[in-house]
C-alpha cells in the first residue's frame, strides 16, 4: 500500500512504522480493532495487511487527516475492512467492544508547543490526555483484548502507572533506540485486563556502521519496498 500524507499535520515517521509492524506481528486478531488517532491511517493499514480477518475502526479528530486516511484506505486492498470515523474519541459513544485497540497518541504532555495548532493536536495532549486515553481503553476493550500504545520513553513509566489505575496491566514492553550509543527514545507498550509478568525487549534501529539492524529489518521488510 501507499500512504499519502500531504494533508496531515504529522507525517509518517520511522518509529510509527516500527510500532505498526510490531503490533501487527505480535498480537493478531480475527475480531474488531480500534485505532485511536489514526492520522494518515498508516498503523491501521499495516494491521490490516497482516490480519485478513480483522475489521478496523480508525478514529481521527482532524478533518483533513480523516479525509486523507479515508483516501489511503480506499486505495488499499483492504478497503472493505477499514472504516474511518471523523470524531473526537472523547465523544465517541460507540457501544461496540474491541479485541484490539492501538494508539499513537498525543505525545508531549506539558512540553513546549509550537505555533501550529494542528501539529499541537497531533503531537500534544491538547485534545486527549494520557489519563483520558487509558479510561477510554478500559471502556472499549473486551475482557480478553489487547491495547498497544507508542510513547516517548520519558512517558513510559508514567503511563504504566496511569493504565494500572484503570485496570490495564503491562504484558509486553519494547524499548527503541536509534543506535547502540543513543538513549531510548520510544516505548511500545502492550496491556491487557489480566495481570501477568511483562516480557521486555529492545529494538535498535541502526548499528554502529549506520545500517539498519537485523531486528529492525525483520520487522519492516514486509512493508518497505527498498529495505
Secondary structure, 3 states (H helix, E strand, C coil): CCCCCCCCCCCCCHHHHHHHHHHHHHCCCCCEEEEECCCCCHHHHHHHHHCCCCEEEEEECCHHHHHHHHHHHHCCCCHHHEEEEECCHHHCCCCCCEEEEEECCCCCCCCCCCCCHHHHHHHCCCCCCHHHHHHHHHHHEEEEEEEEEEEEHHHHHHHHHHHHCCCCEEEEEEEEECCCCCCEEEEEEEEECCCCCCEEEEEECECCCCCECHHHHHHHCCCCCCC
